[in-house]
Amino acid sequence: MSFKLNFINSFIGLIFPNTCAACGNNLYKNENIICTKCLYELPKTNYYKEKENPVEQIFWGRVNIERACSYYFFHKGSKFRKLIHKLKYKGQKEIGYEIGRHFGSELSGSDFINDVDVIVPVPIHPSRKRHRGYNQSDWIGMGMSESLDIPLDTKNFYRNVATETQTKKSRFERWKNVENVFKVKNEDAFLNKHILLIDDVLTTGATLEACANSLLKVDGVRVSIATLAVTQM
């Protein structure tokens, strides 16, 4: 039965080949979602290796975090921008999982991830989740959790107010738009935890700042931040 199933899958692969989500070329048998060439060409920041890196500096004087980093640079016309668009707006949630898995592997064993207790994705409002069908940050978190062997919590931190999209808002408008909209359901579950807060793209940092401030209200909580990308600075 196993041989038969493998034969059928191979035949389907010949007729309907899997293609890279970034470049559209056919994937080799050992590749998944994104081809090796595109993974190599995506513009890494390597900020997780640097203390006081440019991503951490975004939050200076705004919120008291431990560390912060982004995996890639995000700029117009890049393959990574195409991937994020498919992840957020085209229903291709598996892209988040796959890049999250690679991001987690990159962080594994580094000082950046020292003593992190739990991974917490930036939540979206239930109405937006129903419309989209999923929270893209949850899928990023699933991939990172698998690579890092760190628990993922998608239930205890939530968004209680549906706000307008942050796109095209100024930094101040973004900050006002997300002020006081995030809540912790059960504070005891986060007591004295080091939380890795994750999201897809860091622009002004307003949403992550609001999330971190809400989490830091819990006794003993420390927060680090990791995003898949940061807009080109």
N, C-alpha and C positions, 0 to 999 in steps of 0.2 A: 504493500500500500504506500509506503514511504517513497519507494522508487517511482511509482506511478504518479504520486503527487509532485515530486521533483520534476518529472518529465513534463507534466502539465504546466507547472510554473515556468519552466524553461521555454516551453513553446509559446506561452503567453508573452514572456519577455521578448521573444523574437518578433512577435506581431505588434505588441504595444510596449516598446522598450522604456525603461525608467530613464528619465532625463534629469539633468542637474537643474535645481531650482534657480541657480544664479545665471548660468550661461546657456542652458537648453541643450547641451550636448548629451549624448547617451552616457549613462553611468556604467562603469565596469562592475563586475560581479561583487567585488569587495567594497564598493563605494555605496554610500547611503545619503540620499537627499541632495548633498552638495559634492561635486567632484573634487578630487585631490588637488587639481590645478587651481580651482577657484579658492579652496581653503588656503592654499599657499599664497595666493595673490591678494586676499582680503587684507586691508591695511591695519595691522595690529598696533596697539599703542605701547604695550609692555609696561603700562603704568603700575601694574601690581607689584613690580619689582622696585618701585621708587616710593620712598616716604616723601610726603609733601609734594606729590606730583600735581600736575595742573588740575586734575579732577578733584583731589582733596582740597585744593585751594579755592575751588568754587564755593565750598561750604564754610570757609573760614569766616568767623564772626557772625555766622547765621545759625549754626546748630552744632552741638558738641558731639562729633562722631569720632570713632577710633581710626578707621581707614576708609579709603574710597578708591575705586578704579573703574575703568571701562576697558572692554576687550578690544574693540575696533574704533576707528574713526568713521564718522558718518558725514558724507558730503554728497552734493548733487551729482547725479550721473554714475555713482559707484554701484558695483554689483551688490554691495551690502545694503544700500538703500532699496534696491529691488527686492532683496530677501525680506527686509522688514515690511515692505508694502504687502508682499504676499502673506506674511505672517499675520499682519493686523487686519487686512481688508479682503483677502482672497480665501480665507478659510484654511490656509495651509499651516495649521498649528504644529505639525511635525517639524517644521523648520526651527521653531523655538526650542523644541526638545533637542534636536541635533546640535544646534549651535551651543545651547546650554551645556550639553554633554562635553563638547570640546573645550568650552570655557572652564568648566569644572576640572577637566584633566590638566589644563594649563595652570590653574591655581593650586592643584593638589601638591602638597609637600612644601608650598611656599610659606613664608612668614605671614603673608596676607591673611591666610585662612586659619592661623593659630587660634585655638580655643573657641572657635565659633560653635555655638550649640544648636542653632536652628536657622533654616533658610525661610524667609518670609517674603513672598512676592507683593509688589504694590497692588492693592486690590482695585477693581473697577466696580461701579455700581451695578446691582443686580439687573437693572433695566438694560444697561449696555451689554452685560454678559448674555442676557437673553437674546438681544438683537444679534450679537456677534456669534454667539454659541459657545464661547469660551473666553477666558482671560489669558492673553498671550504670555503674560509674566508667569502664570502658573506652569505653563509648558516649559518655559525657560528654566524655572525652578526644578521641575521634574528631572530634566537632563543634568543640571548641576548636582542635585541631590544624589543621583545615581553615581556620578563620577567621584564625588567627594565623600560619599557615605555619611552624609549629614542629613538629619531629618528635615522634611519639608512640612510647613504648616500653612495651609491655604484657608483655614476656617476661623482662626482666632483674631484676625485683624481684618477689619472690613470698612467699606466706604458707606456712610449713612446718608449722604446727600448726593444727588445726581447733579453734576455741574456741566457747564458748557465745555466743549472741546478746547484744549489749550492751544491748538494750532492758530497761528497768526496773532496771538496775544503778546503784549509786552511783558517784560519780566515782572513788573509790579502787578499787572493784570492777572498774570498766572498765579502769583502768590496770593492775591485776594480771592481768586477763584477756588482755591483749595484749602483756604484757612478753615480749620476746625471741622473738616469733613471726614476725618479718619478716626476710628475707635477700636479699642481692644475689648474683646468680648469677655475673656476670663483672664484677669491680670495675674492670677496665681500661676498660670501656665507659662508665663514669660518672666516670672520673678527671678532676678539675678542672672538672667540669660544674656549671652552675647549673640545678638541677632544680625544675620547677614540679610540686609534689605536689598531686593533685586528688582530691576525694571529693564525695559528694552532700550530706550534711548534717553540719554541725559542732554537736555537743552539748557534751560536756565537753572534747573535744580529745584524749582518751586515745589513740585509734587513730592519729591524725595525729602525735601526739608520739612514739609508738613507731616509726612509719614514719620520721619525720625523724631520730630518733636512730640508727636502723639505717643510713640513707643517709649520714649524716654521718661514719660510720666509714671511708668511702672517702676517700682523700687528695684534698684540694682541693675537695671537694664543698660547694656552698652550696645551701640549700633555701628555696624560697618555697612558700606554701600558698594554694590557691584552692578554695573549695567552692561548690556551687550555692546553699546556704542556711546560715543559722545560726539556731538556736533563739532565740526572742525573749528579749532580755536585760532 
